[in-house]
Amino acid sequence: MRISRAILLSGLAFAALAAGVIPMGLSGGPSGFGLGLLEAQAQNLGQRVVTGKVVDANDTAVAEATVFLKNLKTKAIRSYSADEHGKFRFTQVNMAEDHELWAEKNGKKSEVKTVSAWDTRKLFDSELKLK
């Protein structure tokens, strides 16, 4: 049986509350602990936008580079052709799943970057440098 991260975290938080490990009044805010894990997990429900720019070794924009976004759970790969300024944009990226992001053009490839489910940003912006 496979248990989702959200169900596991909520179960652990409930057990900790029941055992008195986490006081009921502790909110888990910026300086707190405990339920902040659940708050962070709840923020990851939904969609994000992944944007950025493809550049060469001299930091010059690379037009028409192919940018790939791979969902590590489903293994589905989306691609985007960078515009004349090297910019790319993926919308409706599931925040609850990890992704890999990289660019390629004329046999050159950027490093692979991870877009983590633990990252709560709704806008993930990254520069991809071809080597």
C-alpha positions in Angstrom: 0.0 0.0 0.0 1.4 3.4 -1.0 0.8 6.4 1.3 1.0 9.9 0.1 3.3 12.4 1.7 0.3 14.6 2.9 -1.4 11.7 4.6 1.8 10.6 6.2 2.6 14.1 7.5 -0.9 14.6 8.8 -0.8 11.3 10.6 2.6 12.1 12.2 1.4 15.5 13.3 -1.8 14.0 14.9 0.3 11.4 16.7 2.6 14.0 18.0 -0.3 16.2 19.2 -1.9 13.2 20.9 1.3 12.3 22.6 1.8 15.9 23.8 5.1 16.3 21.9 3.7 19.3 20.1 1.6 21.8 22.2 -1.8 22.6 20.7 -1.1 26.4 20.7 2.1 26.1 18.6 1.3 27.3 15.1 4.5 26.4 13.3 4.9 30.0 12.1 8.2 31.5 11.1 9.9 30.8 14.4 7.7 27.8 15.4 7.9 24.0 14.7 5.5 21.2 14.3 2.4 22.1 12.3 4.5 24.3 10.0 5.3 21.1 8.1 1.6 20.6 7.4 1.3 24.3 6.4 4.3 23.9 4.0 2.8 20.8 2.5 -0.6 22.5 2.0 1.1 25.3 0.1 2.4 22.7 -2.4 -1.0 21.7 -3.6 -1.7 23.3 -6.9 0.2 24.5 -9.9 3.4 26.6 -10.5 5.0 28.3 -13.4 8.6 27.4 -14.4 10.4 30.2 -16.3 13.9 31.2 -17.2 16.5 31.9 -19.8 18.9 29.8 -21.7 22.4 31.3 -22.1 25.8 30.2 -23.5 29.2 30.2 -21.8 29.4 34.0 -22.3 26.0 34.6 -20.8 24.6 35.5 -24.2 20.9 34.5 -24.7 20.5 31.4 -26.9 17.5 31.6 -29.2 15.5 28.5 -30.1 17.2 26.2 -27.6 15.0 23.3 -26.6 14.1 23.3 -22.9 12.9 20.0 -21.3 10.8 19.6 -18.1 10.6 16.0 -16.9 8.1 14.8 -14.2 10.1 12.4 -12.1 6.9 10.5 -10.9 5.2 10.0 -14.3 8.4 10.3 -16.4 6.5 12.5 -18.8 8.7 15.1 -20.6 7.4 18.5 -21.8 9.5 20.6 -24.1 9.6 24.3 -25.1 11.5 26.1 -27.8 13.2 29.2 -26.2 12.2 32.5 -27.9 14.7 34.9 -29.6 15.8 36.2 -26.1 16.4 32.7 -24.8 13.4 32.8 -22.5 11.1 29.9 -21.8 7.9 29.2 -19.8 6.1 26.1 -18.6 2.7 26.6 -17.0 0.5 24.3 -14.9 3.5 22.4 -13.3 2.2 20.2 -10.5 3.8 21.5 -7.2 3.3 18.2 -5.5 5.7 16.4 -7.8 9.5 16.7 -8.5 10.7 17.7 -11.9 14.0 18.0 -13.8 14.8 21.0 -16.0 17.5 21.3 -18.7 18.2 22.8 -22.1 19.9 21.6 -25.2 21.0 23.0 -28.6 23.6 22.0 -31.2 25.0 19.2 -29.0 25.4 21.4 -26.0 23.5 20.7 -22.8 22.9 22.6 -19.5 23.2 21.1 -16.1 20.0 19.4 -14.9 18.2 21.4 -12.3 15.6 20.0 -9.9 12.3 21.7 -9.3 11.4 20.2 -5.9 8.0 19.5 -4.5 9.4 20.9 -1.3 9.9 24.3 -2.9 6.8 26.3 -2.2 7.4 29.1 -4.8 4.5 29.5 -7.3 7.1 30.9 -9.8 10.3 29.0 -10.3 12.8 31.0 -12.3 16.1 29.6 -13.5 19.0 30.3 -15.8 20.2 27.3 -17.9 23.8 27.7 -19.2 24.8 25.5 -22.2 28.2 23.9 -21.9 
